[in-house]
Amino acid sequence: RSLGANVAAAVGCDLAFATAGVKLRVVGEENIWAARPAVFLFNHQSQLDAFVLGSLLRKDFTGVAKKSLERDPIFGPIGFLADVAYIDRTDGAKARQGLEPAVEALKGGKSIAIAPEGTRSPTARLQPFKKGAFQMAISAGVPIVPVCASTYRRSMRLNRWHAGHVVVRALTPI
């Protein structure tokens, strides 16, 4: 299952981008590999983020997603393969409990990708951060790596493929 997730992330995402004509330019790529496992924080813009993260992180990572995506016909099977931790955002106690498998994954050597805002932003402005990502990093004793993707809203319409460029900056691990 882990090998399948690694191949799907690296090769699958690269092929999807090549087919769609999307170019990914990474600044600070060395920071992706500097300290793993890590909690990778990203600015959530659309469902395309999963492809950006898969192409960028490539192997030995999973994510955290809202509970409703567990039954999504596209994301559900990918989430199963990648062993994604699903959280119930309607209940704080359940949400914290839902993060426990992600902390165990970190302790076991897998990195975690999570949007600290908790949901996608309807604008280019960041929303307030939730605490879960930071609590996971502290509990597992791993660094946080901020990953900032350029706003690709203009070159790629929300949840639809269009040729364009995505610039990603991987910042120094904290």
Backbone hydrogen bonds in HBPLUS format (Angstrom, degrees):
<---DONOR---> <-ACCEPTOR-->    atom                        ^
c    i                          cat <-CA-CA->   ^        H-A-AA   ^      H-
h    n   atom  resd res      DA  || num        DHA   H-A  angle D-A-AA Bond
n    s   type  num  typ     dist DA aas  dist angle  dist       angle   num
A0005-ALA N   A0001-ARG O   2.92 MM   4  6.20 153.1  2.00 146.1 153.3     1
A0006-ASN N   A0002-SER O   2.94 MM   4  6.21 155.4  2.00 147.9 154.7     2
A0007-VAL N   A0003-LEU O   2.94 MM   4  6.20 163.2  1.96 156.0 159.6     3
A0008-ALA N   A0004-GLY O   2.89 MM   4  5.99 164.6  1.91 148.1 153.2     4
A0009-ALA N   A0005-ALA O   2.88 MM   4  5.96 157.1  1.94 145.0 151.4     5
A0010-ALA N   A0006-ASN O   3.03 MM   4  6.15 176.6  2.03 152.4 153.2     6
A0011-VAL N   A0007-VAL O   2.90 MM   4  5.55 136.1  2.09 142.2 153.9     7
A0012-GLY N   A0007-VAL O   3.41 MM   5  6.87 156.0  2.47 142.7 148.9     8
A0012-GLY N   A0008-ALA O   3.07 MM   4  4.61 116.5  2.49 103.4 120.3     9
A0014-ASP N   A0010-ALA O   3.30 MM   4  6.26 156.6  2.36 135.8 142.6    10
A0015-LEU N   A0011-VAL O   2.88 MM   4  6.05 162.4  1.91 155.7 160.5    11
A0016-ALA N   A0012-GLY O   2.94 MM   4  6.12 156.0  1.99 145.0 152.0    12
A0017-PHE N   A0013-CYS O   2.97 MM   4  6.19 162.4  2.00 150.0 154.1    13
A0018-ALA N   A0014-ASP O   2.91 MM   4  6.13 160.7  1.95 148.8 154.7    14
A0019-THR N   A0015-LEU O   2.86 MM   4  5.99 163.7  1.89 152.1 156.4    15
A0020-ALA N   A0016-ALA O   3.00 MM   4  6.13 152.4  2.07 143.8 151.4    16
A0021-GLY N   A0017-PHE O   2.87 MM   4  5.88 116.1  2.28 140.6 156.3    17
A0022-VAL N   A0017-PHE O   2.88 MM   5  4.82 152.8  1.95 145.0 145.6    18
A0021-GLY N   A0018-ALA O   3.28 MM   3  5.11 147.4  2.39  93.9 103.3    19
A0023-LYS N   A0164-GLY O   2.90 MM 141  6.34 160.5  1.93 156.5 162.8    20
A0166-VAL N   A0023-LYS O   2.82 MM 143  6.21 155.0  1.88 167.1 173.9    21
A0025-ARG N   A0166-VAL O   2.88 MM 141  6.26 167.2  1.90 161.2 164.8    22
A0168-VAL N   A0025-ARG O   2.81 MM 143  6.15 166.1  1.83 164.9 168.6    23
A0027-VAL N   A0168-VAL O   2.76 MM 141  6.10 165.7  1.78 165.6 170.6    24
A0170-ALA N   A0027-VAL O   2.88 MM 143  6.28 162.5  1.92 168.8 174.2    25
A0031-ASN N   A0028-GLY O   2.86 MM   3  5.64 154.4  1.93 123.4 130.5    26
A0032-ILE N   A0029-GLU O   2.96 MM   3  5.43 150.8  2.05 113.2 121.7    27
A0033-TRP N   A0030-GLU O   3.25 MM   3  5.52 137.3  2.45 100.9 111.1    28
A0034-ALA N   A0030-GLU O   3.02 MM   4  6.02 118.2  2.41 138.7 155.4    29
A0112-ILE N   A0038-ALA O   2.98 MM  74  6.45 158.8  2.03 155.8 162.1    30
A0039-VAL N   A0143-PRO O   2.93 MM 104  6.36 164.1  1.96 157.0 161.9    31
A0145-VAL N   A0039-VAL O   2.83 MM 106  6.13 161.2  1.86 150.2 154.2    32
A0040-PHE N   A0112-ILE O   2.66 MM  72  5.97 169.5  1.67 171.9 173.2    33
A0114-ILE N   A0040-PHE O   2.95 MM  74  6.27 161.6  1.98 166.3 167.8    34
A0041-LEU N   A0145-VAL O   3.04 MM 104  6.17 147.6  2.15 130.8 140.9    35
A0147-VAL N   A0041-LEU O   2.66 MM 106  5.72 152.1  1.73 168.8 174.6    36
A0042-PHE N   A0114-ILE O   3.19 MM  72  6.37 149.5  2.29 135.0 141.7    37
A0121-SER N   A0044-HIS O   3.24 MM  77  6.50 158.8  2.28 160.4 154.1    38
A0049-ASP N   A0046-SER O   3.09 MM   3  5.75 164.0  2.12 115.3 120.1    39
A0050-ALA N   A0047-GLN O   3.35 MM   3  6.09 150.0  2.45 116.1 120.1    40
A0051-PHE N   A0048-LEU O   2.95 MM   3  5.41 129.3  2.22 110.5 123.0    41
A0052-VAL N   A0048-LEU O   3.14 MM   4  6.53 156.5  2.19 150.9 158.1    42
A0053-LEU N   A0049-ASP O   2.82 MM   4  6.03 171.1  1.82 161.4 162.8    43
A0054-GLY N   A0050-ALA O   2.95 MM   4  6.01 154.9  2.02 137.5 145.1    44
A0055-SER N   A0051-PHE O   2.99 MM   4  6.06 163.5  2.02 147.5 151.4    45
A0056-LEU N   A0052-VAL O   2.97 MM   4  6.07 145.4  2.09 143.3 153.6    46
A0057-LEU N   A0053-LEU O   2.73 MM   4  5.70 172.2  1.74 157.4 159.3    47
A0058-ARG N   A0054-GLY O   3.06 MM   4  5.33 148.0  2.17 128.4 138.0    48
A0059-LYS N   A0057-LEU O   2.73 MM   2  5.91 146.3  1.84 109.3  99.4    49
A0111-SER N   A0060-ASP O   2.95 MM  51  6.32 169.5  1.96 142.8 142.5    50
A0062-THR N   A0111-SER O   2.88 MM  49  6.30 146.1  2.00 145.4 153.4    51
A0113-ALA N   A0062-THR O   2.86 MM  51  6.28 144.5  1.99 142.4 153.6    52
A0085-ALA N   A0063-GLY O   3.00 MM  22  6.35 164.1  2.02 159.7 156.5    53
A0065-ALA N   A0085-ALA O   3.02 MM  20  6.42 155.8  2.08 150.4 156.1    54
A0087-ILE N   A0065-ALA O   2.88 MM  22  6.28 155.3  1.94 157.1 165.3    55
A0069-LEU N   A0066-LYS O   3.04 MM   3  5.89 155.5  2.10 126.1 132.1    56
A0067-LYS N   A0087-ILE O   2.81 MM  20  5.01 141.2  1.96 150.4 141.0    57
A0070-GLU N   A0067-LYS O   3.04 MM   3  5.65 160.8  2.08 118.8 124.8    58
A0072-ASP N   A0069-LEU O   3.12 MM   3  4.85 160.8  2.16  99.6 105.6    59
A0076-GLY N   A0072-ASP O   2.78 MM   4  4.86 144.6  1.90 129.2 139.9    60
A0079-GLY N   A0075-PHE O   2.70 MM   4  5.83 161.6  1.73 161.7 167.8    61
A0080-PHE N   A0076-GLY O   2.87 MM   4  6.12 149.0  1.97 148.8 157.7    62
A0081-LEU N   A0077-PRO O   3.01 MM   4  6.20 164.5  2.03 146.4 149.9    63
A0082-ALA N   A0078-ILE O   2.91 MM   4  6.13 157.2  1.97 151.0 157.5    64
A0083-ASP N   A0079-GLY O   2.86 MM   4  5.73 109.1  2.37 133.8 149.4    65
A0084-VAL N   A0079-GLY O   2.93 MM   5  4.97 166.8  1.95 143.7 148.1    66
A0083-ASP N   A0080-PHE O   3.19 MM   3  5.02 151.9  2.28  97.2 105.6    67
A0091-ASP N   A0088-ASP O   3.49 MM   3  6.11 170.4  2.50 115.2 117.8    68
A0095-ALA N   A0091-ASP O   2.83 MM   4  6.05 152.7  1.91 155.0 164.2    69
A0096-ARG N   A0092-GLY O   2.99 MM   4  6.23 160.2  2.03 149.7 153.7    70
A0097-GLN N   A0093-ALA O   3.03 MM   4  6.23 158.1  2.07 144.6 151.0    71
A0098-GLY N   A0094-LYS O   2.81 MM   4  5.99 146.3  1.92 144.1 153.6    72
A0099-LEU N   A0096-ARG O   3.15 MM   3  5.29 143.7  2.29  99.3 109.6    73
A0100-GLU N   A0097-GLN O   3.17 MM   3  5.51 156.4  2.23 108.5 115.4    74
A0102-ALA N   A0099-LEU O   2.98 MM   3  5.23 123.7  2.30 105.1 120.1    75
A0103-VAL N   A0099-LEU O   3.07 MM   4  6.46 150.5  2.16 153.1 162.2    76
A0104-GLU N   A0100-GLU O   3.02 MM   4  6.32 159.4  2.06 153.8 159.3    77
A0105-ALA N   A0101-PRO O   2.90 MM   4  6.12 148.5  2.00 140.1 149.0    78
A0106-LEU N   A0102-ALA O   2.96 MM   4  6.25 154.2  2.02 146.4 152.7    79
A0107-LYS N   A0103-VAL O   2.97 MM   4  6.28 160.7  2.01 150.3 155.3    80
A0108-GLY N   A0104-GLU O   2.92 MM   4  6.10 133.8  2.13 138.6 151.5    81
A0110-LYS N   A0105-ALA O   2.89 MM   5  5.28 159.2  1.93 151.7 145.0    82
A0109-GLY N   A0106-LEU O   3.05 MM   3  5.23 163.4  2.08 107.4 112.3    83
A0118-GLY N   A0115-ALA O   2.97 MM   3  5.52 154.2  2.04 116.7 124.5    84
A0130-LYS N   A0116-PRO O   2.66 MM  14  5.60 164.7  1.69 167.4 166.7    85
A0134-PHE N   A0131-LYS O   3.05 MM   3  5.57 120.6  2.42 115.1 129.0    86
A0135-GLN N   A0131-LYS O   2.98 MM   4  6.16 159.4  2.02 157.7 164.1    87
A0136-MET N   A0132-GLY O   2.91 MM   4  6.10 156.8  1.96 152.9 158.6    88
A0137-ALA N   A0133-ALA O   3.15 MM   4  6.39 162.8  2.18 143.6 147.5    89
A0138-ILE N   A0134-PHE O   3.03 MM   4  6.24 161.6  2.07 149.0 153.9    90
A0139-SER N   A0135-GLN O   2.87 MM   4  5.99 167.3  1.89 151.1 155.2    91
A0140-ALA N   A0136-MET O   2.93 MM   4  6.06 158.3  1.98 153.6 158.8    92
A0141-GLY N   A0137-ALA O   2.83 MM   4  5.69 121.8  2.17 135.3 150.0    93
A0142-VAL N   A0137-ALA O   3.03 MM   5  5.09 153.4  2.10 141.0 147.0    94
A0141-GLY N   A0138-ILE O   3.22 MM   3  5.00 137.5  2.41  92.6 104.6    95
A0174-ILE N   A0144-ILE O   2.71 MM  30  5.11 164.4  1.73 152.3 157.7    96
A0171-LEU N   A0146-PRO O   2.90 MM  25  5.40 168.4  1.91 165.8 168.6    97
A0148-CYS N   A0169-ARG O   2.84 MM  21  5.10 167.5  1.86 150.1 152.1    98
A0169-ARG N   A0148-CYS O   2.84 MM  21  5.10 160.3  1.88 139.5 145.9    99
A0150-SER N   A0167-VAL O   2.68 MM  17  5.21 153.4  1.75 158.3 167.3   100
A0156-MET N   A0152-TYR O   2.82 MM   4  5.70 147.6  1.92 155.7 163.9   101
A0160-ARG N   A0157-ARG O   3.00 MM   3  5.48 157.3  2.05 144.5 138.9   102
